[in-house]
């Protein structure tokens, strides 16, 4: 079956639109919105009706809860902060899903290039084996050269098979990240594995302004307001009672009534909810400190990994050019009978290892740069 070409942009778009990673964050955002709507809602009045034998026999009353500002303010503020934290968390999870797709795509590119390199190495090793056999038949080489070339060709064929399997595995991982359900590798990456921009993600963003820390700060704000609300709710909210007593023949117009009901904290002073709110506040403080520490370490680590990988890429380019020249010269010398087969195998191994390292360093630079872009995200940049 023909494979569908996929670019890096298409893979990232699929991961953030149909990928499975954002489902939990979307649900958390919906829950936070529902909690905010609930917090903003005014309490409903209660209608009560009763009958007595004494005149007037009919009694109707309406209990209207009083939503005091010092109770409503912390309740709505806590829900608003919780919703903002959920939105920040969703933005970070969306960026993390894009990072996951970007990283997996980079690994697929590296696996593709390594598989191509392995196939070419296997073909070159088989050509060298045939060359050694021809030279042996002509009396210019020994059986030892043929055996060495045969062993080398077999090893390169095994490496090519292993790298091909690794490439297929990374394609399956890429399809999973993109939300594709398939039992075979149905996509193929089309982008090239070039070096990323040297200054990518180098904005001097303090860790206190990053998206993760902003979400943790909003969670702490929500917990602080929640604890304030629980402490202020010990006495509860009073109810204003208005009504009318009617049905008395001596007073056909009815008798209006008005009153006030106040919950009395006689058996419970809300100790459990207060302790729970204070525990959540303590946890939010700890999560904020952890987000700042881990965020700072991740940014520093990713920036250093990117810089080291880019420096290695620059050195690999110089080494690769030299290794390719040595390989070509040694192969020409062996073909002309002026060099031994072990020298050719050593030159090919060096060129092969340097090119493989070059591919790995390019992938590491891409991955570190992509991670750094996510770790330095701020609420303002996430909205862009």
Secondary structure as GFF3:
##gff-version 3
##sequence-region A 1 384
A	DSSP	beta_strand	4	6	.	.	.	ID=ss1
A	DSSP	alpha_helix	8	17	.	.	.	ID=ss2
A	DSSP	three_ten_helix	20	22	.	.	.	ID=ss3
A	DSSP	alpha_helix	23	40	.	.	.	ID=ss4
A	DSSP	beta_strand	46	51	.	.	.	ID=ss5
A	DSSP	beta_strand	58	65	.	.	.	ID=ss6
A	DSSP	alpha_helix	69	137	.	.	.	ID=ss7
A	DSSP	alpha_helix	143	177	.	.	.	ID=ss8
A	DSSP	beta_strand	187	189	.	.	.	ID=ss9
A	DSSP	three_ten_helix	207	209	.	.	.	ID=ss10
A	DSSP	alpha_helix	211	232	.	.	.	ID=ss11
A	DSSP	beta_strand	239	246	.	.	.	ID=ss12
A	DSSP	beta_strand	255	261	.	.	.	ID=ss13
A	DSSP	alpha_helix	271	335	.	.	.	ID=ss14
A	DSSP	alpha_helix	341	375	.	.	.	ID=ss15
A	DSSP	alpha_helix	379	382	.	.	.	ID=ss16
###
